[in-house]
Amino acid sequence: LAAFDNVKKIDAPKKQAKKQDFFTEMLIEWKNILLSPNATLSEFKAHKLLTSTFYIFIAGFITAAIFKVISAFMGQSAPGVILFTPIFVVAFMYIAASFIWVLGKLFGAKTKWTEWTAQFFAAWSPIVALSGIQFIGWAAQIYGLYITFLSVKNFMKLSTAKSVIINAIYLIALFLLSLMLYQPQIKPF
């Protein structure tokens, strides 16, 4: 009889925890990153690169939609912004993640590029989504530097000092790039 009880237990259907849908899980993760980034990123679950790229694409789409609405209220037309912004955001994020990964390697990080990029994208996606909101986009970008610091520290397993140095180099590179691309709007007489 005891053996029969064990068979019943083995054959009994196992109750599975209800899995959240993709968007609900993404939004909960974004909320946690924004409200408690250190705790969230220090215990961040592994992400797949394709999923994280989709997070960034969605965030780029949100940014484009916000920009489109603001432009419409101002009486401006922005015809291609919804299509091209998410693509440009994803492309820039791949470049930024690769640059930071190379810096991390120079400072002794052992993380693989795909693992780093997937984690970095997942951590940065709420910042990208907030960047398009007028009057707080600049604050989101500054907060993004903190997210970058935590990402380097937690995902690359580097010290605080090395993370600060990598963040500073990244910030200097962004500044120099913006200077190179800057075109003065003042025309000579």
Number of C-alpha atoms within 10 A of each C-alpha: 5 6 7 8 9 11 10 10 10 9 8 9 8 8 6 6 6 6 7 9 8 10 11 10 12 18 13 11 19 22 14 17 22 19 11 11 19 17 12 18 22 13 11 18 9 12 18 14 19 12 15 21 22 16 27 27 24 20 25 29 23 22 24 25 19 19 20 20 14 16 13 12 10 9 9 11 12 14 9 10 16 18 13 13 20 22 16 13 20 21 14 12 21 17 13 16 20 16 15 21 24 15 20 23 15 10 16 13 18 14 15 11 14 16 15 24 26 21 24 28 28 29 28 25 26 26 27 28 24 20 24 23 19 11 9 12 17 14 13 20 16 13 15 20 18 16 22 22 19 26 26 27 22 19 21 22 17 19 13 14 10 19 23 19 16 24 21 14 14 18 13 12 13 13 12 12 11 11 10 9 9 9 8 6 6 6 5 4 3
